[in-house]
Amino acid sequence: MSTTQTPLARELDVRPMLRAGEEPFQAIMDAVSALVPGQALRLIAPFRPVPLFSVMANRGFAASEQALGNGDWEVTFSPVQPPDESEGLAIGSAPSALFWGEPAAELDLIDLEPPEPMVRILETLEGLQPGDVLFALLAREPVFLFPELAKRQHEWAGNFDASGTAYRLLVRHGGGSAH
């Protein structure tokens, strides 16, 4: 018997929440945050949760999916690699961020409610030049922003400050446009 075993996948069935008219995204993110290193999340949903795939990929999880019948899907999000806490950057961060120059723009968005921080960051990026860096201070990890940045060819790096109350985000303009 092996002494190093992979932890059992945590299961989250969001079908009851959706039937009740509730938005399950925060419950999913809470479940992901509660995973132990190496643990997978098995999600049961009444549809194939395609938008979640890129969100989870940015957090370092690969997806494998299986139709269950009646429109239901089981998707297992498995960690691609253990988080490298030595660098202090969130999973999905560009490793080259350590060599980016000083920010050309800085935004303090702590007091804004979603989606306003995302809107402000994307608007500010539109005014920057390729290679310019934007620094933003946020009240939470901008999980919906990451796919938008990737779609527009921007790189990002982020993490929470030492107190865990502010998310620090660097975005380097990659030359992509808003469309």
Salt bridges, closest charged atoms under 4 A:
GLU11 OE1 - ARG42 NE 3.29
ASP13 OD2 - ARG15 NH2 2.62
GLU65 OE1 - ARG48 NE 2.26
ASP72 OD2 - ARG15 NH1 2.83
GLU116 OE2 - ARG120 NE 3.21
GLU141 OE1 - ARG59 NH1 2.93
GLU148 OE2 - LYS151 NZ 3.25
GLU148 OE1 - ARG152 NH2 3.23
GLU155 OE1 - ARG172 NH2 2.42
